[in-house]
Amino acid sequence: MVNRIMLNETSYFGRGSREKLGEELLSRGYKKVLVVTDYNLVDNRVANMVTDILNNKGIAYCMYFHIKQNPTVKNVQEGVSFAKENNIDVIVAIGGGSVIDTAKAISIIMTNIA
């Protein structure tokens, strides 16, 4: 069962929620996604469960996966530079607290400063 909750934006959770990602991105007109994750999720092909959906929907993306546990300011700065270089217009985080916190920090800077 897919559930939907409105916070600052839209969050889906529950069985089948990952499949809603492509529809949500396309319905909002996003052109290029920054996928923020960590090396272990890329290496173990967990991130592929999301990037396969993006590929199947024809959604362009680039991946920033140099996140450390307890991310540093440098992680965020590198993520912002990477986002700018790749002209992203939306961020999708795959992972736990460090990844999500880094993605949020990149988003805040890209939205308000960059």
Rosetta constraint file for C-alpha pairs under 8 A:
AtomPair CA 1 CA 14 HARMONIC 5.97 0.50
AtomPair CA 1 CA 15 HARMONIC 5.35 0.50
AtomPair CA 1 CA 16 HARMONIC 6.80 0.50
AtomPair CA 2 CA 12 HARMONIC 6.95 0.50
AtomPair CA 2 CA 13 HARMONIC 6.18 0.50
AtomPair CA 2 CA 14 HARMONIC 5.09 0.50
AtomPair CA 2 CA 15 HARMONIC 5.73 0.50
AtomPair CA 2 CA 16 HARMONIC 5.85 0.50
AtomPair CA 2 CA 17 HARMONIC 5.47 0.50
AtomPair CA 3 CA 12 HARMONIC 5.78 0.50
AtomPair CA 3 CA 13 HARMONIC 5.52 0.50
AtomPair CA 3 CA 14 HARMONIC 6.15 0.50
AtomPair CA 3 CA 17 HARMONIC 7.49 0.50
AtomPair CA 4 CA 10 HARMONIC 7.18 0.50
AtomPair CA 4 CA 11 HARMONIC 5.96 0.50
AtomPair CA 4 CA 12 HARMONIC 4.70 0.50
AtomPair CA 4 CA 13 HARMONIC 6.60 0.50
AtomPair CA 5 CA 10 HARMONIC 6.18 0.50
AtomPair CA 5 CA 11 HARMONIC 5.46 0.50
AtomPair CA 5 CA 12 HARMONIC 6.47 0.50
AtomPair CA 6 CA 10 HARMONIC 4.84 0.50
AtomPair CA 6 CA 11 HARMONIC 6.34 0.50
AtomPair CA 7 CA 11 HARMONIC 7.20 0.50
AtomPair CA 12 CA 17 HARMONIC 5.46 0.50
AtomPair CA 12 CA 18 HARMONIC 7.69 0.50
AtomPair CA 12 CA 20 HARMONIC 7.71 0.50
AtomPair CA 13 CA 17 HARMONIC 5.34 0.50
AtomPair CA 13 CA 18 HARMONIC 7.92 0.50
AtomPair CA 16 CA 20 HARMONIC 7.34 0.50
AtomPair CA 17 CA 21 HARMONIC 7.43 0.50
AtomPair CA 18 CA 50 HARMONIC 7.06 0.50
AtomPair CA 19 CA 23 HARMONIC 7.89 0.50
AtomPair CA 19 CA 53 HARMONIC 6.94 0.50
AtomPair CA 20 CA 24 HARMONIC 6.13 0.50
AtomPair CA 21 CA 25 HARMONIC 6.20 0.50
AtomPair CA 21 CA 53 HARMONIC 7.61 0.50
AtomPair CA 22 CA 26 HARMONIC 6.10 0.50
AtomPair CA 22 CA 53 HARMONIC 6.42 0.50
AtomPair CA 22 CA 54 HARMONIC 6.06 0.50
AtomPair CA 22 CA 57 HARMONIC 6.11 0.50
AtomPair CA 22 CA 59 HARMONIC 7.61 0.50
AtomPair CA 23 CA 27 HARMONIC 5.94 0.50
AtomPair CA 24 CA 28 HARMONIC 6.39 0.50
AtomPair CA 25 CA 29 HARMONIC 6.43 0.50
AtomPair CA 25 CA 30 HARMONIC 5.65 0.50
AtomPair CA 26 CA 30 HARMONIC 6.09 0.50
AtomPair CA 26 CA 59 HARMONIC 7.94 0.50
AtomPair CA 30 CA 89 HARMONIC 6.28 0.50
AtomPair CA 30 CA 90 HARMONIC 6.65 0.50
AtomPair CA 31 CA 59 HARMONIC 6.81 0.50
AtomPair CA 31 CA 60 HARMONIC 6.59 0.50
AtomPair CA 31 CA 88 HARMONIC 7.54 0.50
AtomPair CA 31 CA 89 HARMONIC 6.67 0.50
AtomPair CA 32 CA 59 HARMONIC 6.75 0.50
AtomPair CA 32 CA 60 HARMONIC 4.94 0.50
AtomPair CA 32 CA 61 HARMONIC 5.20 0.50
AtomPair CA 32 CA 62 HARMONIC 7.72 0.50
AtomPair CA 32 CA 87 HARMONIC 7.18 0.50
AtomPair CA 32 CA 88 HARMONIC 4.90 0.50
AtomPair CA 32 CA 89 HARMONIC 5.71 0.50
AtomPair CA 32 CA 90 HARMONIC 6.67 0.50
AtomPair CA 33 CA 59 HARMONIC 7.57 0.50
AtomPair CA 33 CA 60 HARMONIC 6.31 0.50
AtomPair CA 33 CA 61 HARMONIC 4.40 0.50
AtomPair CA 33 CA 62 HARMONIC 6.42 0.50
AtomPair CA 33 CA 88 HARMONIC 5.57 0.50
AtomPair CA 33 CA 89 HARMONIC 6.30 0.50
AtomPair CA 33 CA 90 HARMONIC 5.05 0.50
AtomPair CA 33 CA 91 HARMONIC 5.55 0.50
AtomPair CA 33 CA 92 HARMONIC 6.80 0.50
AtomPair CA 34 CA 61 HARMONIC 5.74 0.50
AtomPair CA 34 CA 62 HARMONIC 5.26 0.50
AtomPair CA 34 CA 63 HARMONIC 5.77 0.50
AtomPair CA 34 CA 64 HARMONIC 7.02 0.50
AtomPair CA 34 CA 83 HARMONIC 6.65 0.50
AtomPair CA 34 CA 88 HARMONIC 5.91 0.50
AtomPair CA 34 CA 89 HARMONIC 7.69 0.50
AtomPair CA 34 CA 90 HARMONIC 6.22 0.50
AtomPair CA 34 CA 91 HARMONIC 4.69 0.50
AtomPair CA 34 CA 92 HARMONIC 6.18 0.50
AtomPair CA 35 CA 61 HARMONIC 6.78 0.50
AtomPair CA 35 CA 62 HARMONIC 6.13 0.50
AtomPair CA 35 CA 63 HARMONIC 4.66 0.50
AtomPair CA 35 CA 64 HARMONIC 6.16 0.50
AtomPair CA 35 CA 91 HARMONIC 5.94 0.50
AtomPair CA 35 CA 92 HARMONIC 4.90 0.50
AtomPair CA 35 CA 93 HARMONIC 5.86 0.50
AtomPair CA 35 CA 94 HARMONIC 7.18 0.50
AtomPair CA 36 CA 63 HARMONIC 6.02 0.50
AtomPair CA 36 CA 64 HARMONIC 5.00 0.50
AtomPair CA 36 CA 65 HARMONIC 5.85 0.50
AtomPair CA 36 CA 91 HARMONIC 7.05 0.50
AtomPair CA 36 CA 92 HARMONIC 6.15 0.50
AtomPair CA 36 CA 93 HARMONIC 4.75 0.50
AtomPair CA 36 CA 94 HARMONIC 6.18 0.50
AtomPair CA 36 CA 99 HARMONIC 6.54 0.50
AtomPair CA 36 CA 100 HARMONIC 7.93 0.50
AtomPair CA 36 CA 102 HARMONIC 7.94 0.50
AtomPair CA 36 CA 103 HARMONIC 6.12 0.50
AtomPair CA 37 CA 41 HARMONIC 6.82 0.50
AtomPair CA 37 CA 42 HARMONIC 7.46 0.50
AtomPair CA 37 CA 47 HARMONIC 7.37 0.50
AtomPair CA 37 CA 63 HARMONIC 7.50 0.50
AtomPair CA 37 CA 64 HARMONIC 6.42 0.50
AtomPair CA 37 CA 65 HARMONIC 4.72 0.50
AtomPair CA 37 CA 66 HARMONIC 7.62 0.50
AtomPair CA 37 CA 67 HARMONIC 6.84 0.50
AtomPair CA 37 CA 93 HARMONIC 5.97 0.50
AtomPair CA 37 CA 94 HARMONIC 4.95 0.50
AtomPair CA 37 CA 95 HARMONIC 5.81 0.50
AtomPair CA 37 CA 99 HARMONIC 5.60 0.50
AtomPair CA 38 CA 42 HARMONIC 6.54 0.50
AtomPair CA 38 CA 64 HARMONIC 7.76 0.50
AtomPair CA 38 CA 65 HARMONIC 4.31 0.50
AtomPair CA 38 CA 66 HARMONIC 5.90 0.50
AtomPair CA 38 CA 67 HARMONIC 5.22 0.50
AtomPair CA 38 CA 68 HARMONIC 7.35 0.50
AtomPair CA 38 CA 94 HARMONIC 7.91 0.50
AtomPair CA 38 CA 95 HARMONIC 7.15 0.50
AtomPair CA 38 CA 99 HARMONIC 6.77 0.50
AtomPair CA 39 CA 43 HARMONIC 5.91 0.50
AtomPair CA 39 CA 65 HARMONIC 5.42 0.50
AtomPair CA 39 CA 66 HARMONIC 6.44 0.50
AtomPair CA 39 CA 67 HARMONIC 7.41 0.50
AtomPair CA 40 CA 44 HARMONIC 5.93 0.50
AtomPair CA 41 CA 45 HARMONIC 6.00 0.50
AtomPair CA 41 CA 46 HARMONIC 4.98 0.50
AtomPair CA 41 CA 47 HARMONIC 5.51 0.50
AtomPair CA 41 CA 94 HARMONIC 7.98 0.50
AtomPair CA 41 CA 95 HARMONIC 7.39 0.50
AtomPair CA 42 CA 46 HARMONIC 6.13 0.50
AtomPair CA 42 CA 47 HARMONIC 5.29 0.50
AtomPair CA 42 CA 48 HARMONIC 7.21 0.50
AtomPair CA 42 CA 65 HARMONIC 7.58 0.50
AtomPair CA 45 CA 49 HARMONIC 7.36 0.50
AtomPair CA 46 CA 50 HARMONIC 7.86 0.50
AtomPair CA 47 CA 51 HARMONIC 6.33 0.50
AtomPair CA 47 CA 94 HARMONIC 6.57 0.50
AtomPair CA 48 CA 52 HARMONIC 5.47 0.50
AtomPair CA 49 CA 53 HARMONIC 6.87 0.50
AtomPair CA 50 CA 54 HARMONIC 6.57 0.50
AtomPair CA 50 CA 94 HARMONIC 7.98 0.50
AtomPair CA 51 CA 55 HARMONIC 6.07 0.50
AtomPair CA 52 CA 56 HARMONIC 6.07 0.50
AtomPair CA 53 CA 57 HARMONIC 6.25 0.50
AtomPair CA 54 CA 58 HARMONIC 6.11 0.50
AtomPair CA 54 CA 59 HARMONIC 4.98 0.50
AtomPair CA 54 CA 60 HARMONIC 7.11 0.50
AtomPair CA 54 CA 61 HARMONIC 7.55 0.50
AtomPair CA 55 CA 59 HARMONIC 5.96 0.50
AtomPair CA 55 CA 60 HARMONIC 7.40 0.50
AtomPair CA 61 CA 88 HARMONIC 7.89 0.50
AtomPair CA 62 CA 86 HARMONIC 7.39 0.50
AtomPair CA 64 CA 79 HARMONIC 6.60 0.50
AtomPair CA 64 CA 82 HARMONIC 7.41 0.50
AtomPair CA 66 CA 75 HARMONIC 7.05 0.50
AtomPair CA 67 CA 71 HARMONIC 6.17 0.50
AtomPair CA 67 CA 75 HARMONIC 6.18 0.50
AtomPair CA 67 CA 98 HARMONIC 7.17 0.50
AtomPair CA 67 CA 99 HARMONIC 6.41 0.50
AtomPair CA 67 CA 102 HARMONIC 7.53 0.50
AtomPair CA 68 CA 72 HARMONIC 7.53 0.50
AtomPair CA 68 CA 75 HARMONIC 7.61 0.50
AtomPair CA 68 CA 98 HARMONIC 7.11 0.50
AtomPair CA 69 CA 98 HARMONIC 5.72 0.50
AtomPair CA 70 CA 98 HARMONIC 5.87 0.50
AtomPair CA 71 CA 75 HARMONIC 6.03 0.50
AtomPair CA 71 CA 76 HARMONIC 7.69 0.50
AtomPair CA 71 CA 98 HARMONIC 6.06 0.50
AtomPair CA 71 CA 102 HARMONIC 6.82 0.50
AtomPair CA 72 CA 76 HARMONIC 6.79 0.50
AtomPair CA 73 CA 77 HARMONIC 6.16 0.50
AtomPair CA 74 CA 78 HARMONIC 5.98 0.50
AtomPair CA 75 CA 79 HARMONIC 6.14 0.50
AtomPair CA 75 CA 102 HARMONIC 7.32 0.50
AtomPair CA 76 CA 80 HARMONIC 6.16 0.50
AtomPair CA 76 CA 102 HARMONIC 5.91 0.50
AtomPair CA 76 CA 103 HARMONIC 7.94 0.50
AtomPair CA 76 CA 105 HARMONIC 6.51 0.50
AtomPair CA 76 CA 106 HARMONIC 5.81 0.50
AtomPair CA 77 CA 81 HARMONIC 6.25 0.50
AtomPair CA 77 CA 106 HARMONIC 7.63 0.50
AtomPair CA 78 CA 82 HARMONIC 6.05 0.50
AtomPair CA 79 CA 83 HARMONIC 6.03 0.50
AtomPair CA 79 CA 106 HARMONIC 6.27 0.50
AtomPair CA 80 CA 84 HARMONIC 6.18 0.50
AtomPair CA 80 CA 106 HARMONIC 5.46 0.50
AtomPair CA 80 CA 109 HARMONIC 7.28 0.50
AtomPair CA 80 CA 110 HARMONIC 6.74 0.50
AtomPair CA 81 CA 85 HARMONIC 6.11 0.50
AtomPair CA 82 CA 86 HARMONIC 6.20 0.50
AtomPair CA 83 CA 87 HARMONIC 6.03 0.50
AtomPair CA 83 CA 88 HARMONIC 5.52 0.50
AtomPair CA 84 CA 88 HARMONIC 6.76 0.50
AtomPair CA 91 CA 103 HARMONIC 6.92 0.50
AtomPair CA 91 CA 107 HARMONIC 7.12 0.50
AtomPair CA 92 CA 103 HARMONIC 7.61 0.50
AtomPair CA 93 CA 99 HARMONIC 6.43 0.50
AtomPair CA 93 CA 100 HARMONIC 5.72 0.50
AtomPair CA 93 CA 103 HARMONIC 6.13 0.50
AtomPair CA 94 CA 99 HARMONIC 6.89 0.50
AtomPair CA 94 CA 100 HARMONIC 7.42 0.50
AtomPair CA 95 CA 99 HARMONIC 5.56 0.50
AtomPair CA 95 CA 100 HARMONIC 6.72 0.50
AtomPair CA 96 CA 100 HARMONIC 6.04 0.50
AtomPair CA 97 CA 101 HARMONIC 5.83 0.50
AtomPair CA 98 CA 102 HARMONIC 6.08 0.50
AtomPair CA 99 CA 103 HARMONIC 6.08 0.50
AtomPair CA 100 CA 104 HARMONIC 6.10 0.50
AtomPair CA 101 CA 105 HARMONIC 6.19 0.50
AtomPair CA 102 CA 106 HARMONIC 6.15 0.50
AtomPair CA 103 CA 107 HARMONIC 6.11 0.50
AtomPair CA 104 CA 108 HARMONIC 6.12 0.50
AtomPair CA 105 CA 109 HARMONIC 6.30 0.50
AtomPair CA 106 CA 110 HARMONIC 6.04 0.50
AtomPair CA 107 CA 111 HARMONIC 5.91 0.50
AtomPair CA 108 CA 112 HARMONIC 5.95 0.50
AtomPair CA 108 CA 113 HARMONIC 7.78 0.50
AtomPair CA 109 CA 113 HARMONIC 5.07 0.50
AtomPair CA 109 CA 114 HARMONIC 5.98 0.50
AtomPair CA 110 CA 114 HARMONIC 4.76 0.50
